[in-house]
Amino acid sequence: MAGYSWGRMRRWLWLASLAILLAITTLLLTGRGEPKPDPVLALVPAVAGQAAYYEGEAAWVPDGKADSEGYYLALGNEQAALWLHPETTQLKLVNKQNGYAWRSSPADTELEQETVKGLLLGNLKSPFILEFSQLKSGGKYTPELANATDNRLETTITRYDAGIQVTYSWPKLGIRFAMQYELMDGGLKVTIPERSLREQGDARIMAISVLPFLGSAAAASATDSDSGSDGLNGDKDDGYLFIPEGPGGLIRFEAERLVVGQGFSKRVYGSEPSGGARANEWVTRPVAYPVFGVRHGADAYLAIIRDGAYEARVKALSPGMKSNRYSVNVDFIYREEYMRQTSRISPAIVTLQDGLTGGDRVVEYRLLAGDQADYAGMAMLYQADLAARGMLGARLEPVDAIPLHLDIVGGSTRAAFNSRQYIATTTYSQAEQMLRALTARGVSNITAFYSGWQRQAGEDAGRRYPLADRLGGAAGAQDFITAAHELGYRVLFKEKLVWAGDHGSLSPKRDAIYGMDQAAFFDKWLEAYILHPLRTIALGMQSMERLGPLGADGLHYDAVGELRYADYKTGREQSRAQAAGLYQALLGYTQQQLGLSAVDYGFADTLGDVNAVTRLPIEPGSDVLVDEYVPFYPMVLHGYVAYSAQPGNLRSQFAEEQLKALEYGAVPAYSLAWSSARALKDTLDDEIFSARFSGWEDMVAEEYARFNELAATYHLRIVDHRRLDDGVYETVYEDGTRTVADYNRMTFKTMRDGEVQYGG
């Protein structure tokens, strides 16, 4: 969101949270009309451009002497210098520590080796790629691309106090935008001010790729540490691209690589489910954190997408796709396409979103060198950045024993005779027996997440109370919580308050978000719709009021940590950024009222308001470009937020995934029930294929003992990670503790002060 930091917004919301959320709850739970979000959404600032646009000032006149390639020094500070070519508007960002230059475009000698021509070659020479649609005959829009080599383009360069602005204008098309460059401590800030955008004809801006080839590299090039006389060197190196895929993905600069697909292209915080012709993309594993990076030998940069992150897409390409180079960049989305139904019998047609999605777009490129120029250094930089902006919360406290994340499946539902049948799988009394049995086996720190406790297991979000009688009702829940507290454990109740089935008491017309076609968004595969975040907040408040007096320690919210969306309904429009802000307020208020809040997956925008992240995606994904997965995101979280991976009983490759969780510093996790998993067949939880507690009790105790070897590192940051050999990885904690995960021998060792403590 533009113009303020997430930390500042959250602090403001904390001060107002009691009044705001209580007012929302009263409004939404006592009335049966539609949510009235306008007054409340006003409390979460809408995306609005704050950056100034400089128009009418005198054009920039370069000072000094150009280098051998025609670049002039435009900006400089103690850490970096920005060189700009006044004719091409290409740039070089120079790290003054060692003279290394990051180029927005390949050098002319590199371009001579390119085989692409025309528009693709022009893209390589440009600091941007503009995607726009132009109205043609018949009322249809045709997509087109433009770059800095376009002969229709007019360019103006302006110097202002903090930086330099380059305005790109197409008078015949009636469109314009500007890119502003400012040096900051350790890097470069690039802004596209909202105020610079102009559409005065039939052309419509769709997206802008920012510095699409900054740090691009040819395949398998050897490291070249030589620099020119002006400190501006070529780009031959042995590095990789870093992309925000799962825990973190590396795309190495390999000489030979099969060209498969269109490259990596994912929207930050997940694709938009409620609108857009690409809405089906949201079902893939979403990007959880708004960063990407490049490493060239002993130099690297990490790009952090600031304003406009919810309207950003990270793209990575390998040679043979659009050029002969590896590249990664951010595309800022300004307008969506969506499918509009014009009649009941005609097929849907692709239509453009009416207005631009507002707000400035900002990305920062932070330079790294030497020992810090790798994915571990990138993780440390991003962790420090989040902590400085108040987006990581407080450091974890030391523990004597590592926590076990124990999902207890209380019940679920299945279809039966034109109704829904409730299936009880773990009563509160049985859940207590599970805790006591594990305690007797040496487990001494448990965070229990109890699911299916609601009437009809929460399938009807609007009618979750009273608590399911077949599990023991409110009295049974209170007794279970009391017993857990006596053992020193915590109990959080799992809530499903984002997705709602179409057969419940809530109304899609009243409670759902709307797509661009002004219809309630409905997912046919899930047979569910997405609740407006104000409805989610109201229902969450209801649970705080009902479960708090029973002694509940907190709430775990399904989907809040892994789904962002806009509401396009006329009169109550809500952006993805505003939805995120409301979710943050809900999580923070839950902590205030009950003590703890937790989510699955763990989008970066939730980290400052949660105590635990479950099912953190640490497993390898299916992206064919990724050569190696690394623990970038676990390194960002460790020491601040407790996290667990896939529950042990749901692993597809048990030994490998257990070893990965140990290597990545996760806490152990299981999802179990007193009854057999057969009881869950054909229910909403039938993905739990093996869950009977008696069958897993021994394994839980054994695995807990193994993970508990790392209890002393629970509160520590992971400061380094590296591959020692094929299949052998070392993780380093800030107190010097080192672990080695060997996937060849399937062993795990912990070393302190040079001696093997465990696993030797």
N, C-alpha and C positions, 0 to 999 in steps of 0.2 A: 504494500500500500504506500502511496506516495506521500512525502512530506512529513513523515514522522516514523519513529522506530517502533518495532513491535514491543520492545520492552517498555517504552513510554506509554504506548496504548494500553498495555496490560496493567501497568500501575494505575492508570486513570480508571480503568474498568474495575480494579479491585476496590477503589474508593467508593465507586458508585454501584457495585455489584448487588449489595443487599436491596437497595431501593429498586434498581432496574429489574432484577430477576423476580423479586416478589411481585412487582407490578405486572410483569409478563405472566406469571403463573395465575394471578387473579384474573387477568384479562382472558387468558386462553382456556383455563379449566372451568371457569364459571359460565362462559358464553359458548354458544353453539355456532356462532357465525364464523366467518373467515378470520384468520389472523390479521391483525392490523399492524403490520410491521413498521410502517413509515416512521412513527415517533421513536421507536426503539432502534431501528437501523440508523437513525440520525446520531445515536450515541456511539456507534462504531463508524468512524469517518469513512465516507465513500472515497473511492479512488479519484483524486483530482490532481491535475498537474500543478506542481509548485515551482518547477524550474523556470527561470526567466528565458525568454527568447529575444535575441538582440537583432533588431531590424532597423535599418536606416543608418547604422554606424558606418564609418569609413572602413573600406576593405583593408585587410591585413597586408602590410608591406614587410616582407622578410628583412631581418637585420643580418649583418654579417655575411659570411661567404658560404656558398652551397658546397656540399661534399661532392665527391666524384660522380654521384648518381643524381645530383640535382635536388637533394633534400636540404632544408634549412632548419636550424635549431629553432623550435617554436616555444617550448616550455622546458624548465629545468628546476630541480631542487637538489638536495644533498644526496638523495638515493637514486634518482632517475632523470633521464632527459627524453623529451619527445621531439623527434625530427619529422618534419612534414614536407611533402613534395607539393608545391603550390599548383602544379598543373594536373597531376593525377589524383591528388589528395591522399595518396598512399602515405603510410607512416612507419616509423621505426621507434620502438620503445627500448631505450638503452638502460641497462642496469649499470650504474656507476661503480658498483663494487668490483666488477670485473670486465666491464666494457661489452658484455654480451648484448646483442641486439635482437629483439623480437620484431619481425617484419609482418606487416599486414598483408603483404603480397610477396610471392617469390621474387628473387632477383632476376634481372634480365637473363643472366646465364642459366638460371634454372628454368626459366620459361622457354628457352631455346630447346629444351629436352621434352617439352610437352607435345602431345599429339592432338589435343583437342583444339578446335577452331571456333570462330564466331562467338556466340554468346557465352559458351563455357570458358573460352579463353579470356573474354572480357571480365567474367566473374573473378577469375584468378587475379586480375589487375585492379580489382575494386575493393574499397573498404566496406562495402555494403552490397547486398542484393535485395532489390525491392520487388515484392510480389504484389501485383495489382490486377484488378479485373476491369475490363472496359466494355461498356454497353455497345452491343452491335445491333444490326437490324434484326427484327423479330423479338426484341426485348430481352435477349439473352446476353449474359456477361461472359466474356472470354478471358481466361487467365493469361497473364503475360508477365515477363520478367524484365527488369532493367538494372543497369549497373552504372558505374562512374564513367564507362567508355561510351555511353549512349550519346549519339549526336544530337538528340533532342534536349539534352540536359544543359542547364545553366547553373554554375557553381559560384558561391560567394563565401569567402573566408573572412571571419571577423575575430579580432582579438578583444577579449574583455578581461576584467580584473583577475578572475580566477583561472581562466583558460582560453581556449580557442574554439570557435564555432565554425562548422562547415555546413552551409545550407545548400541543399540540392532541390532544384526546382525544374519542373517540366511545364512551361507556360502553355503549350498546346494541349496538354492533358489536364491542366488545372490542378496538379497535385504538387505538394512540397513537403519536405521534412528537413530537420537539421540534426547533426550529430555534434555534441560538445565534448571536448577532451579537457580533463583537469588532472594534474598530477597530485597524488596523495602520498602519505607515508607508505613507502614500499610498493608503489604501483600506479596504475592509471584508472581513472573513473571516466566512463563513457555514458553520456545521457542523451536520450532523444526526448526533448521537451514536448509535452502535449501541445503547448502553445505554438509550436512550430508546424504542426500538422495542418495541411490545407487540402480540401477537395472542392474545387469550383467548377468541375465539368462532369463528364459522364464516367470518368475513371474513379475507381474505389480502391483505396489502400487495403491490402489484405494482411501483409506481414513484411517485416524488415529483418534481414539477417545482418547482424552486427559483426564486423571484422571476421568474415567467414573463413579467412585463411591465415589468421594470426597464429604464427608458430607452426604452420603446416610443414610437412616434411616429406621428402621422397623416401621410397622404400629402401630399407636396409642400407642406409648410408653410413659411412664410417665417421666417427667423431672427428670434428675439425676444430681444434682449439685456437687456431690462428685467427687473429683479428687484423683488420685493415688499419691503416695509419690513423683513421678517424674513429677507431673503436667499433666499427660496424662490420660484423662478420657475416658469413654465409650461414646456412641452416643445416649443414650435414651433421647428423648425430645418430645416436643409437638408442633413442628414447621410446616414448609411448604416449598415446592419448589416454587420459583418465576420464571415464564417463560415469554418471550416477546411476548405474545399473545394479540393483540389489545392494549388497554390502559395498560394492565398488568394483568397477571393471577396467582392465587394462587392455588396450589395443596396441600391440607392439608394432614397430616399424619394420615389418618383415618383408623380405625381398619377394617371396612368392606367397600369394594368398588367393584362394578361389573367390571370385566375385559372385556373391550370393545376395540376392535381395537389393534393397535400396539404401542400405546403411542403417545406422541407429538413429531413430527419430522418436522422441517421447516428450510429452508435455510434462512440465514440472508440476508436482502434486496431482498427477493423473489427468487423463483427458476429460473433457467436459461431457458428462453423460446426458445432460438435459438439452443440449443443442449442438448443432454442427453435423455436417455430413459425415464426419469421422467419429461419430459418437460411439461406434462399436469398439474403438481403440481402448476405451476405459477398462475393458475387462482384462487387459494385459497387466503385468506387474508394474505398478506405477512408480514414477520417480519420487523419492521421499525427501530429497534435499536439493536445493537450487545451486549446484556447483558443477564445474567441470574443469579439466586442466590439461596441461601438456608438459612433458619432460623432454628436454634436449640435453643428454649427457649430464653435466654438472649444473644445469640451469633448468628452472621450471617456473610455471606460473599456475596459480589457482584462480579461476574466475568465479566470483560470487555474484549471483543475480540478485539484485536488490529490488527496487521498485519495478513492478510489472512481472514479478516471478510467477504469479498465477496465470499470466497470459504469455508464458514463455515456453519454448520448446528447445531441448538440447539435441543437436544433430551432429553425428560423426560419420565420416566417409573414409573409405579406403581406396587405394589406387584402382583405377578401372571403372569407378562409378561415375564421377563427374570430372575427374582429372587423373593425373598420375601421382597424386599426393594424398597423404593422410591429413585430415583436418577435423576440427571440432569447433562448434560455435553455438551461439544462442540465436534463435529466431524469435522475435517478438510478434505476437499475434495481435492484430488490431480489429479484424472482422472475421466472423465465422460464415461458413456455408451451412445451410441446413436443408432438409428435405421438407417441402411444403406440398400438402395434399390440396389440389385445387377442386376436386370433386370426388364423389364416392366411387366412381368407376374409372377415372383416369389415373395413371401412375403418378407418383410423387415426382416433383421437379426440384432441381437444385436451385435454391434461392439464397441471396446474400442478406446477411444481417443489416438492418437499416442504418444504424449509426456505428461510429467507431467506439471500441471499448476504450474508455478514457484512462488518463493517468500518464505520468512520465514513465519512461523505461530507462533503467539504470543497471549497468553491470560494471563490476570492479575487477581489475586484473592485478593480482598481488604476486610480486616477484619473489622467487626463492632461489637460493644458490648454495653450492657446496653440499654438506651433509644433509641439509634440509630439502634438497631438490629431488624429492620423490613423493610417492603417495602418502607415506607416513608423515612427512613434513607438511603436506597439504592438509592432512587430517588434523594435525596439531594447530595449524593456522586457523582452520575453520572452527575448531573447538574454542580457541581463544577469542575468535570473533563473536561467536554465539554467547559466550560467557560475558564478554564486555558489553553486549547489548541486552543483557538480562534475559536471554532466551534459553538458558540451561538450568536455572534454579541454583540451589545450594549444592555444595559438594556432599557426597554420601559420607555417612559416618562409618567408622570401622566396626566390624562385627566379629564375634567369636566364632560364628558358624554361618556358612553361606545360605542364603534363602533358597527354598524350593518353591517354585511357582506350581501350585497344584490346582488344576481345573477339576472341580467336582461337578459332574453332570447330574443334576437333580432330576430332570425330566425333560420330556419333549412331547411332540404331538405328531399324529399321522391321520390321514384321511380314513374315515370309516362311516359308511352308510349315510352319505351326504352331510356329514358333520366332521368334527375333529375329535379324535380320541386322545386323551392325556395319558402318557406312559410315564410312570414313576420309576426312576432307576436308582436313586440314592436318597433315602429319607435323611432328615437332619440327625436322627439317632445313628444311622449307619455312617454318615459323614464324620460324626464324632468318633466312632469306632475306627475309622480310617486314620484319623489324626493320632489317636492313641497307639494304634498298631505301629505306625511309622516312628513315633517317638520312642517306642520300645526297641525299635531296630536301629536307633542312633541318629535319626533325623531330628534336629533340634531348632530349626528355624523354618517356618512355613508361612507363606502367604497363600491363602486359599481363595480361589475365585469360584463362587457358587453360581451355577447357571440353571435355568429351567425352573426357578423358584416361583415364578409368576403364575397366576391363573392362566391356563392354556399355554404355559411355558413362555409367555410373552409374545406369542404369535399375533395376538391382537394388542398392539401397543396401547390402545386407548382403554383397555379393560384388563389391567394387570393385577388388580387387587380385588379381593383379599388374596394373600399368599396361598399357594396351592395346598389344600387340606391334605392331600394324599402324601405330602412330604412332612406334615406336622404342623402346618399353618404358622401363624406369627409366634405362638408360644414355643413351638419346636425350634423355630429359627433363633429366637432369643436364647433358648437353652444351649443351642449349638454354639452361638457366638460366645456365650459366657464360658463354656468349656474350652473353646479355642483360646480365649484370653487367659484362662488359668494356666494353659500350657505355654503361654507367651507368644501365641500366633495371632495373625491378622486375618480378617475375613472381609472380602469385597464381594459385592453382588454384581453379577454381569447383567448388563442391560442392552436390549436391542431397540434403539430409539431413532434410527435413521431410515431403515427400510421398513415398509409396512405392507402387508398383504392386502389384496383387493377384497377379501371377504371379512374384514374386521369392522370395528365400529367407527374408525376414522374414515374420512371422506377424501378421495383424491381431489375433488373439486375444491374442497375447503382447506385441506391440510398439505397437499403435495406441492412440490415445485413445478413450475411450468417451463416448457421449452419455448424456443423462438416461434414455433407455430401456434403459440397461445393455447396449447393443450397440455393437460397434466402429463408429465413424463412418466411413462410406465414401461418397465422392463419385462418383455414377454417371456424371456427365459426364466427369470427369477419369479415371475408373476407377482411383482411388487412395485411400489413406487417409493420415491424418496420424500421424506417429510421435510417441510420447511424447517430451518434450524430453530425458529422461535417455538415451533411445536415441540421439537426435541428438547429444548431448554425447559419448557413448561413441564413436560413429562419427567425430566430429570429432577426438577424441583419437587415434584410429587414424591419421587422415590426417596429423596433426602428427608422429606417430612415424615414418611412412613417407616423408613428403615433406620433412620438416626436414633429414634427412641429405643430400638431393639439392640443397639450397640454396634451396628455395622461400622466398619472402619473406613469404608469407601465404596466407590462404584467403578466398575470397569465398563467402558462404553464401546460397544461394537461399532465399527465403521467410522467413528469420529477421528481415528488416527490414520485413515487410509482413503478418504473420499472428500473431494472438494467439488463444488458445483455452484452454478448461478441459477437464479430464478428470473425468468424473463416475463413474468406476468405483468401486463400493463398496470401501472399504478402502485405496484409494490416491488419494483425491480430490485434485485439484490445481487451483488457481484460475488465471485468466488472468494475474493479477499474479505468481504464482509462476512460471509459464511464462516471463514476461518476465524475471524475475530470473535464471532459469537460462540463458536466452539471453545475457543480459548477461555472466554468468560465462564462458560459452563464448567470446564475442567478446574479452573482456578477457584470458582465458588464451591465446587465439590470438595476440594482440599480444605477450604475454609470451614465448611460446615461439618464434614465427616472426618477429615484428616488425610485421606488418600484418594487419588484418582489414577486410572490406568487405561491404556488403549492397546489395541493390536497394531502391528506394523510400525507405527511411530513416525509420522510425518514430522519434519524438522520444526514446523510451526507449532507443534504441541509440546515440545520438550521442556519448555519452561514451566509447564503447568501439570506435569504428570510425575508420578513417583515410580511407575513401572511401565515398560513396554513389553508386551508378550508377542510371540510369533514374529519377532524381528526377522526380516528376510535375509538370512546369511547363506542360504544354500545357492549353489550355482544356478544360473538361469539358462534360458534357451537362445540367447542372442548369439548368432553365429560369428559376429565380429569380435567378441570378447575372447582374448587369449588366456586371461587369468583373472580370477576373482580374488580380491584382497579386502581386508577388514577396515576399509576407510571409515565407514559409518559406525561400526562398533567402537573404533578408536575415539570417535567424536563423543560418543555417549559414555564410555567407561569412566567411572569415578564421579559421574553426575546423575545418571539415571540407570536403575537396575533393568536389565533386559534378558529375556530368554528367547530361544529359537523355537523351532517346531517341537511340540511335545514328544517325549521319547517314544511313547507307544504308537505314535503316528509317523515315525520315520520310515522312509522307503528303503534307505540303506543305513541300518542301525549303527554299525560300528563307525563308518565314515562320518556320519552326521554328528554322532556323539563327540568324536575327535575334533570336528570342526567347531562345535560349540565350546569345547575346552580351549582350543587355539584362539578363538575370538573373544574369550573372556565372558561368555554368557553364563547365567545361572541355570541350574537344571530345571526341567519342566516336564510335567505329565498331565494328561487329561483322562481321568478315570471315573468309573462308576461302580457302585456296589453290584449291580446286575451285570449280566453278560451284554456285550455289544449287540447281540442278536435282538435284544429288546429295542434297539434304536433303528432297526431296519425299517426303511420307508418313512422315517421321520425326518425332520429338518436337520437332524444331527447324524444322519446315516453315514457321513464321511468318517465317523469314529468307528473304525473297523475292528478294534481290539481294545477293550476298556475295563474288563472285570478286575477289580482291585486285587482279589486273591491271586490272580494269575500274574500280576505285575509287582506285587509287594516286594518280593526278593530283589527284583531288578532295580526298583526305585531306591531301596536301601543301599544296594551295591553302587549304583551310579552316584548317589548323593555323597557317599564316602569318597569317591574319586574326585568329584567337583569340590568337595569341602577342603581339599588340599590347597585350593586357591582362595580360601576365606580371607587370608591376610592381604590379598590384593584387591578385594572387593571394592574398596573406596579409592583405589589408586588410579591414576591415569595410565593408559598404555602410551608409551612415548616412542616406540619403534616397533617395526615388524619387517621381516625380510625373509627371503627364500635362501636357505643355506645350501640346498642341493635339490635335485628333482624330487618333489614329494616331501621335502623336509623344510619346516618353517619355524622361525624363532619369533617369539613375542617378548617384548621388553617392557617392564613396568617402571614407574618413576622411582621406586626405591631400589632398583637394580635387579629385582627378581626377573629371571628369564625362564621361559618355557619353550620346549621344543616338541613340536608335533611331527611325527614321522609316519607318513601315510604308506610307506613301503613296508614297514614292520608293524604298523598300527600300534605305536607306542607313544606315550606322552610323559615327558620329564619336566620337573620343576627344579630350578637351581637358584640358590641364594648364596652369596659370598663365594661363588665359584664351586660350590659343592652341591651335589644332587640331593635334594630334600625328599622328593617323592618320585616314584616311577623308575628309579634306576635299576 
